Amino acid sequence: MNEDSFNSSLRGFLKKVGITSQREIEKAVRDALAAGKLKGNEKLPAKMVLTIGGISLTHEISGEIELG
């Protein structure tokens, strides 16, 4: 395995996950606020599940996103 190639590819994937996830969350929260489904002071439970085929990896991260 080429460590540099692996590290670069992994960092690129994680950057894509972070950026696209943030955009989707921001859009969904703004839409919910506009529709009156949220007040803007909630704490939203969040969960991210990472799966990688070929190595049978499943990793779950739970947390909370505070709006106000």
Gaussian input, Z-matrix of N, CA and C with variables (Angstrom, degrees):
# hf/3-21g

backbone

0 1
 N
 C     1     B1
 C     2     B2     1     A1
 N     3     B3     2     A2     1     D1
 C     4     B4     3     A3     2     D2
 C     5     B5     4     A4     3     D3
 N     6     B6     5     A5     4     D4
 C     7     B7     6     A6     5     D5
 C     8     B8     7     A7     6     D6
 N     9     B9     8     A8     7     D7
 C    10    B10     9     A9     8     D8
 C    11    B11    10    A10     9     D9
 N    12    B12    11    A11    10    D10
 C    13    B13    12    A12    11    D11
 C    14    B14    13    A13    12    D12
 N    15    B15    14    A14    13    D13
 C    16    B16    15    A15    14    D14
 C    17    B17    16    A16    15    D15
 N    18    B18    17    A17    16    D16
 C    19    B19    18    A18    17    D17
 C    20    B20    19    A19    18    D18
 N    21    B21    20    A20    19    D19
 C    22    B22    21    A21    20    D20
 C    23    B23    22    A22    21    D21
 N    24    B24    23    A23    22    D22
 C    25    B25    24    A24    23    D23
 C    26    B26    25    A25    24    D24
 N    27    B27    26    A26    25    D25
 C    28    B28    27    A27    26    D26
 C    29    B29    28    A28    27    D27
 N    30    B30    29    A29    28    D28
 C    31    B31    30    A30    29    D29
 C    32    B32    31    A31    30    D30
 N    33    B33    32    A32    31    D31
 C    34    B34    33    A33    32    D32
 C    35    B35    34    A34    33    D33
 N    36    B36    35    A35    34    D34
 C    37    B37    36    A36    35    D35
 C    38    B38    37    A37    36    D36
 N    39    B39    38    A38    37    D37
 C    40    B40    39    A39    38    D38
 C    41    B41    40    A40    39    D39
 N    42    B42    41    A41    40    D40
 C    43    B43    42    A42    41    D41
 C    44    B44    43    A43    42    D42
 N    45    B45    44    A44    43    D43
 C    46    B46    45    A45    44    D44
 C    47    B47    46    A46    45    D45
 N    48    B48    47    A47    46    D46
 C    49    B49    48    A48    47    D47
 C    50    B50    49    A49    48    D48
 N    51    B51    50    A50    49    D49
 C    52    B52    51    A51    50    D50
 C    53    B53    52    A52    51    D51
 N    54    B54    53    A53    52    D52
 C    55    B55    54    A54    53    D53
 C    56    B56    55    A55    54    D54
 N    57    B57    56    A56    55    D55
 C    58    B58    57    A57    56    D56
 C    59    B59    58    A58    57    D57
 N    60    B60    59    A59    58    D58
 C    61    B61    60    A60    59    D59
 C    62    B62    61    A61    60    D60
 N    63    B63    62    A62    61    D61
 C    64    B64    63    A63    62    D62
 C    65    B65    64    A64    63    D63
 N    66    B66    65    A65    64    D64
 C    67    B67    66    A66    65    D65
 C    68    B68    67    A67    66    D66
 N    69    B69    68    A68    67    D67
 C    70    B70    69    A69    68    D68
 C    71    B71    70    A70    69    D69
 N    72    B72    71    A71    70    D70
 C    73    B73    72    A72    71    D71
 C    74    B74    73    A73    72    D72
 N    75    B75    74    A74    73    D73
 C    76    B76    75    A75    74    D74
 C    77    B77    76    A76    75    D75
 N    78    B78    77    A77    76    D76
 C    79    B79    78    A78    77    D77
 C    80    B80    79    A79    78    D78
 N    81    B81    80    A80    79    D79
 C    82    B82    81    A81    80    D80
 C    83    B83    82    A82    81    D81
 N    84    B84    83    A83    82    D82
 C    85    B85    84    A84    83    D83
 C    86    B86    85    A85    84    D84
 N    87    B87    86    A86    85    D85
 C    88    B88    87    A87    86    D86
 C    89    B89    88    A88    87    D87
 N    90    B90    89    A89    88    D88
 C    91    B91    90    A90    89    D89
 C    92    B92    91    A91    90    D90
 N    93    B93    92    A92    91    D91
 C    94    B94    93    A93    92    D92
 C    95    B95    94    A94    93    D93
 N    96    B96    95    A95    94    D94
 C    97    B97    96    A96    95    D95
 C    98    B98    97    A97    96    D96
 N    99    B99    98    A98    97    D97
 C   100   B100    99    A99    98    D98
 C   101   B101   100   A100    99    D99
 N   102   B102   101   A101   100   D100
 C   103   B103   102   A102   101   D101
 C   104   B104   103   A103   102   D102
 N   105   B105   104   A104   103   D103
 C   106   B106   105   A105   104   D104
 C   107   B107   106   A106   105   D105
 N   108   B108   107   A107   106   D106
 C   109   B109   108   A108   107   D107
 C   110   B110   109   A109   108   D108
 N   111   B111   110   A110   109   D109
 C   112   B112   111   A111   110   D110
 C   113   B113   112   A112   111   D111
 N   114   B114   113   A113   112   D112
 C   115   B115   114   A114   113   D113
 C   116   B116   115   A115   114   D114
 N   117   B117   116   A116   115   D115
 C   118   B118   117   A117   116   D116
 C   119   B119   118   A118   117   D117
 N   120   B120   119   A119   118   D118
 C   121   B121   120   A120   119   D119
 C   122   B122   121   A121   120   D120
 N   123   B123   122   A122   121   D121
 C   124   B124   123   A123   122   D122
 C   125   B125   124   A124   123   D123
 N   126   B126   125   A125   124   D124
 C   127   B127   126   A126   125   D125
 C   128   B128   127   A127   126   D126
 N   129   B129   128   A128   127   D127
 C   130   B130   129   A129   128   D128
 C   131   B131   130   A130   129   D129
 N   132   B132   131   A131   130   D130
 C   133   B133   132   A132   131   D131
 C   134   B134   133   A133   132   D132
 N   135   B135   134   A134   133   D133
 C   136   B136   135   A135   134   D134
 C   137   B137   136   A136   135   D135
 N   138   B138   137   A137   136   D136
 C   139   B139   138   A138   137   D137
 C   140   B140   139   A139   138   D138
 N   141   B141   140   A140   139   D139
 C   142   B142   141   A141   140   D140
 C   143   B143   142   A142   141   D141
 N   144   B144   143   A143   142   D142
 C   145   B145   144   A144   143   D143
 C   146   B146   145   A145   144   D144
 N   147   B147   146   A146   145   D145
 C   148   B148   147   A147   146   D146
 C   149   B149   148   A148   147   D147
 N   150   B150   149   A149   148   D148
 C   151   B151   150   A150   149   D149
 C   152   B152   151   A151   150   D150
 N   153   B153   152   A152   151   D151
 C   154   B154   153   A153   152   D152
 C   155   B155   154   A154   153   D153
 N   156   B156   155   A155   154   D154
 C   157   B157   156   A156   155   D155
 C   158   B158   157   A157   156   D156
 N   159   B159   158   A158   157   D157
 C   160   B160   159   A159   158   D158
 C   161   B161   160   A160   159   D159
 N   162   B162   161   A161   160   D160
 C   163   B163   162   A162   161   D161
 C   164   B164   163   A163   162   D162
 N   165   B165   164   A164   163   D163
 C   166   B166   165   A165   164   D164
 C   167   B167   166   A166   165   D165
 N   168   B168   167   A167   166   D166
 C   169   B169   168   A168   167   D167
 C   170   B170   169   A169   168   D168
 N   171   B171   170   A170   169   D169
 C   172   B172   171   A171   170   D170
 C   173   B173   172   A172   171   D171
 N   174   B174   173   A173   172   D172
 C   175   B175   174   A174   173   D173
 C   176   B176   175   A175   174   D174
 N   177   B177   176   A176   175   D175
 C   178   B178   177   A177   176   D176
 C   179   B179   178   A178   177   D177
 N   180   B180   179   A179   178   D178
 C   181   B181   180   A180   179   D179
 C   182   B182   181   A181   180   D180
 N   183   B183   182   A182   181   D181
 C   184   B184   183   A183   182   D182
 C   185   B185   184   A184   183   D183
 N   186   B186   185   A185   184   D184
 C   187   B187   186   A186   185   D185
 C   188   B188   187   A187   186   D186
 N   189   B189   188   A188   187   D187
 C   190   B190   189   A189   188   D188
 C   191   B191   190   A190   189   D189
 N   192   B192   191   A191   190   D190
 C   193   B193   192   A192   191   D191
 C   194   B194   193   A193   192   D192
 N   195   B195   194   A194   193   D193
 C   196   B196   195   A195   194   D194
 C   197   B197   196   A196   195   D195
 N   198   B198   197   A197   196   D196
 C   199   B199   198   A198   197   D197
 C   200   B200   199   A199   198   D198
 N   201   B201   200   A200   199   D199
 C   202   B202   201   A201   200   D200
 C   203   B203   202   A202   201   D201

   B1=1.4504
   B2=1.5273
   B3=1.3139
   B4=1.4510
   B5=1.5262
   B6=1.3213
   B7=1.4673
   B8=1.5291
   B9=1.3192
   B10=1.4662
   B11=1.5230
   B12=1.3125
   B13=1.4624
   B14=1.5268
   B15=1.3233
   B16=1.4511
   B17=1.5327
   B18=1.3383
   B19=1.4536
   B20=1.5263
   B21=1.3108
   B22=1.4613
   B23=1.5276
   B24=1.3173
   B25=1.4540
   B26=1.5273
   B27=1.3128
   B28=1.4589
   B29=1.5237
   B30=1.3220
   B31=1.4650
   B32=1.5288
   B33=1.3320
   B34=1.4607
   B35=1.5186
   B36=1.3151
   B37=1.4620
   B38=1.5270
   B39=1.3286
   B40=1.4617
   B41=1.5315
   B42=1.3285
   B43=1.4643
   B44=1.5316
   B45=1.3218
   B46=1.4648
   B47=1.5215
   B48=1.3127
   B49=1.4635
   B50=1.5260
   B51=1.3088
   B52=1.4587
   B53=1.5195
   B54=1.3189
   B55=1.4628
   B56=1.5213
   B57=1.3226
   B58=1.4673
   B59=1.5293
   B60=1.3245
   B61=1.4659
   B62=1.5226
   B63=1.3289
   B64=1.4562
   B65=1.5245
   B66=1.3112
   B67=1.4699
   B68=1.5257
   B69=1.3206
   B70=1.4688
   B71=1.5202
   B72=1.3265
   B73=1.4623
   B74=1.5241
   B75=1.3257
   B76=1.4640
   B77=1.5283
   B78=1.3229
   B79=1.4636
   B80=1.5254
   B81=1.3259
   B82=1.4618
   B83=1.5322
   B84=1.3270
   B85=1.4673
   B86=1.5221
   B87=1.3206
   B88=1.4697
   B89=1.5296
   B90=1.3240
   B91=1.4690
   B92=1.5291
   B93=1.3320
   B94=1.4604
   B95=1.5378
   B96=1.3256
   B97=1.4640
   B98=1.5263
   B99=1.3261
   B100=1.4657
   B101=1.5302
   B102=1.3275
   B103=1.4668
   B104=1.5293
   B105=1.3294
   B106=1.4542
   B107=1.5215
   B108=1.3243
   B109=1.4696
   B110=1.5331
   B111=1.3264
   B112=1.4605
   B113=1.5250
   B114=1.3395
   B115=1.4629
   B116=1.5332
   B117=1.3237
   B118=1.4574
   B119=1.5148
   B120=1.3371
   B121=1.4623
   B122=1.5280
   B123=1.3209
   B124=1.4668
   B125=1.5292
   B126=1.3124
   B127=1.4599
   B128=1.5224
   B129=1.3138
   B130=1.4612
   B131=1.5234
   B132=1.3284
   B133=1.4643
   B134=1.5162
   B135=1.3186
   B136=1.4617
   B137=1.5256
   B138=1.3337
   B139=1.4617
   B140=1.5254
   B141=1.3075
   B142=1.4551
   B143=1.5243
   B144=1.3211
   B145=1.4623
   B146=1.5189
   B147=1.3093
   B148=1.4604
   B149=1.5239
   B150=1.3032
   B151=1.4661
   B152=1.5160
   B153=1.3133
   B154=1.4577
   B155=1.5162
   B156=1.3211
   B157=1.4606
   B158=1.5166
   B159=1.2803
   B160=1.4592
   B161=1.5145
   B162=1.3331
   B163=1.4632
   B164=1.5303
   B165=1.3093
   B166=1.4690
   B167=1.5202
   B168=1.3377
   B169=1.4541
   B170=1.5159
   B171=1.3118
   B172=1.4564
   B173=1.5205
   B174=1.3382
   B175=1.4651
   B176=1.5200
   B177=1.3192
   B178=1.4583
   B179=1.5248
   B180=1.3354
   B181=1.4565
   B182=1.5212
   B183=1.3162
   B184=1.4578
   B185=1.5186
   B186=1.3179
   B187=1.4559
   B188=1.5116
   B189=1.3120
   B190=1.4402
   B191=1.5209
   B192=1.3348
   B193=1.4571
   B194=1.5230
   B195=1.3317
   B196=1.4575
   B197=1.5215
   B198=1.3223
   B199=1.4585
   B200=1.5250
   B201=1.3139
   B202=1.4603
   B203=1.4744
   A1=108.39
   A2=114.92
   A3=120.95
   A4=107.94
   A5=117.08
   A6=122.45
   A7=112.26
   A8=117.16
   A9=120.15
   A10=111.21
   A11=116.53
   A12=121.10
   A13=110.56
   A14=116.78
   A15=122.17
   A16=110.77
   A17=116.09
   A18=121.56
   A19=111.16
   A20=117.04
   A21=121.70
   A22=111.00
   A23=116.73
   A24=121.64
   A25=111.02
   A26=116.79
   A27=121.89
   A28=110.85
   A29=117.16
   A30=121.09
   A31=110.99
   A32=117.43
   A33=121.08
   A34=111.54
   A35=116.34
   A36=120.71
   A37=110.92
   A38=116.80
   A39=120.70
   A40=111.62
   A41=117.43
   A42=121.02
   A43=110.15
   A44=116.22
   A45=120.89
   A46=110.86
   A47=117.35
   A48=121.92
   A49=109.97
   A50=117.10
   A51=121.26
   A52=112.84
   A53=116.18
   A54=120.76
   A55=111.23
   A56=117.44
   A57=119.51
   A58=111.30
   A59=117.74
   A60=120.66
   A61=110.55
   A62=117.22
   A63=120.00
   A64=110.90
   A65=117.32
   A66=120.96
   A67=111.21
   A68=117.21
   A69=121.20
   A70=111.97
   A71=116.73
   A72=120.48
   A73=109.94
   A74=117.11
   A75=120.66
   A76=111.32
   A77=117.11
   A78=121.12
   A79=110.75
   A80=117.01
   A81=120.78
   A82=111.21
   A83=117.37
   A84=120.67
   A85=110.11
   A86=117.95
   A87=120.73
   A88=111.27
   A89=116.77
   A90=120.70
   A91=111.22
   A92=116.56
   A93=120.70
   A94=111.08
   A95=116.96
   A96=120.24
   A97=110.55
   A98=116.60
   A99=121.66
   A100=111.43
   A101=116.83
   A102=121.33
   A103=112.42
   A104=116.83
   A105=120.20
   A106=114.15
   A107=117.44
   A108=120.92
   A109=111.80
   A110=116.04
   A111=121.86
   A112=108.58
   A113=115.56
   A114=120.75
   A115=111.19
   A116=116.31
   A117=120.51
   A118=113.74
   A119=116.43
   A120=119.54
   A121=112.52
   A122=116.09
   A123=121.16
   A124=112.15
   A125=113.31
   A126=122.47
   A127=105.33
   A128=116.56
   A129=121.24
   A130=110.71
   A131=117.38
   A132=118.97
   A133=109.37
   A134=116.02
   A135=120.68
   A136=109.64
   A137=114.29
   A138=119.80
   A139=107.92
   A140=115.86
   A141=122.61
   A142=107.35
   A143=116.05
   A144=120.48
   A145=108.18
   A146=115.91
   A147=122.88
   A148=108.33
   A149=116.20
   A150=119.87
   A151=108.07
   A152=116.09
   A153=121.95
   A154=107.76
   A155=114.24
   A156=120.09
   A157=111.20
   A158=114.91
   A159=120.47
   A160=113.24
   A161=116.83
   A162=120.41
   A163=111.16
   A164=116.45
   A165=122.16
   A166=113.06
   A167=116.63
   A168=120.69
   A169=110.28
   A170=116.28
   A171=123.49
   A172=106.43
   A173=115.73
   A174=120.45
   A175=108.10
   A176=116.75
   A177=122.40
   A178=110.15
   A179=115.61
   A180=121.66
   A181=107.39
   A182=116.86
   A183=121.77
   A184=108.89
   A185=114.82
   A186=119.55
   A187=110.34
   A188=115.11
   A189=121.46
   A190=108.46
   A191=116.29
   A192=121.71
   A193=106.95
   A194=115.27
   A195=121.42
   A196=109.86
   A197=116.47
   A198=121.28
   A199=113.51
   A200=117.44
   A201=117.75
   A202=113.49
   D1=138.77
   D2=176.30
   D3=-91.06
   D4=108.49
   D5=-175.54
   D6=-59.89
   D7=-40.79
   D8=-179.03
   D9=-65.10
   D10=-44.32
   D11=179.19
   D12=-64.22
   D13=-44.75
   D14=179.27
   D15=-60.62
   D16=-48.57
   D17=-178.98
   D18=-61.32
   D19=-43.68
   D20=179.83
   D21=-63.99
   D22=-45.04
   D23=179.57
   D24=-64.41
   D25=-42.85
   D26=179.68
   D27=-63.42
   D28=-45.57
   D29=178.87
   D30=-62.71
   D31=-39.45
   D32=177.74
   D33=-63.05
   D34=-42.79
   D35=178.40
   D36=-63.37
   D37=-47.34
   D38=-178.68
   D39=-64.85
   D40=-35.50
   D41=176.36
   D42=-64.14
   D43=-43.76
   D44=178.10
   D45=-62.56
   D46=-43.17
   D47=178.32
   D48=-60.66
   D49=-47.41
   D50=-177.72
   D51=-63.12
   D52=-47.55
   D53=-176.97
   D54=-67.70
   D55=-48.53
   D56=-177.84
   D57=-68.56
   D58=-36.16
   D59=178.21
   D60=-64.20
   D61=-44.24
   D62=179.74
   D63=-61.68
   D64=-43.85
   D65=179.60
   D66=-61.28
   D67=-44.56
   D68=-179.29
   D69=-65.50
   D70=-40.74
   D71=178.83
   D72=-65.77
   D73=-46.29
   D74=179.39
   D75=-59.10
   D76=-43.69
   D77=-179.98
   D78=-64.01
   D79=-45.72
   D80=-178.42
   D81=-64.26
   D82=-39.55
   D83=178.80
   D84=-67.17
   D85=-45.55
   D86=178.83
   D87=-61.01
   D88=-42.50
   D89=178.22
   D90=-63.01
   D91=-42.01
   D92=179.80
   D93=-67.15
   D94=-37.23
   D95=176.04
   D96=-64.35
   D97=-45.49
   D98=-179.42
   D99=-63.30
   D100=-33.72
   D101=-179.55
   D102=-84.19
   D103=-2.95
   D104=-179.88
   D105=79.83
   D106=12.38
   D107=-179.75
   D108=-80.71
   D109=-20.44
   D110=177.26
   D111=-127.06
   D112=151.13
   D113=177.38
   D114=-92.92
   D115=-28.41
   D116=179.63
   D117=110.67
   D118=1.36
   D119=178.55
   D120=-121.52
   D121=13.33
   D122=-176.55
   D123=-77.09
   D124=162.80
   D125=167.05
   D126=-114.07
   D127=117.43
   D128=-174.87
   D129=-99.48
   D130=125.84
   D131=175.01
   D132=-67.84
   D133=139.53
   D134=-178.92
   D135=-133.48
   D136=148.79
   D137=178.07
   D138=-144.94
   D139=135.29
   D140=176.15
   D141=-121.23
   D142=130.41
   D143=178.01
   D144=-116.66
   D145=121.18
   D146=178.59
   D147=-102.80
   D148=126.54
   D149=174.52
   D150=-127.78
   D151=139.85
   D152=176.97
   D153=-131.33
   D154=117.17
   D155=178.57
   D156=-71.79
   D157=159.16
   D158=178.11
   D159=89.10
   D160=-22.09
   D161=177.94
   D162=-130.23
   D163=6.92
   D164=177.48
   D165=53.10
   D166=43.10
   D167=178.03
   D168=-95.25
   D169=127.89
   D170=170.03
   D171=-133.43
   D172=123.69
   D173=-178.23
   D174=-134.57
   D175=129.19
   D176=-177.29
   D177=-113.86
   D178=133.77
   D179=177.24
   D180=-122.85
   D181=126.55
   D182=179.05
   D183=-115.06
   D184=148.77
   D185=178.68
   D186=-166.23
   D187=-159.57
   D188=-176.33
   D189=-143.06
   D190=140.03
   D191=176.55
   D192=-113.98
   D193=117.13
   D194=-177.02
   D195=-94.63
   D196=128.35
   D197=-177.81
   D198=-90.73
   D199=-27.17
   D200=-175.60
   D201=-147.48

